[in-house]
C-alpha cells in the first residue's frame, strides 16, 4: 500500500535552504513515508493537525490522507524553529 507524496511550496523552499547532507537524509525520509506513513518514532502532533518525524536536529511535519492515499509535507525545519 503506497501513498502519493506531495510537498507544499513553502516546504520545498525550506528543503532548498538545508545543507546538502541534511537535505539528502530528509529527502530519503520523505520518500520512505510513501511506503510507511507512520514510521517508528513518528508522532501525532498535539494542538494542531498532522504528524512529525525526526531527522537529526530537523523535523518534518506532514498530514496523512487515508482515503486519498496521499501524504502532504507541510514544513521542514530545525527543531527549535519548526513548532513556532
Secondary structure, DSSP 4 states (H G I P E B T S, - for coil): ---EEEE-HHHHHHHHTS-HHHHHHHHHHHHHHTT-TT-TT-EEPSSSS-EEEEETTEEEEEEEETTTTEEEEEEEEEHHHHT-
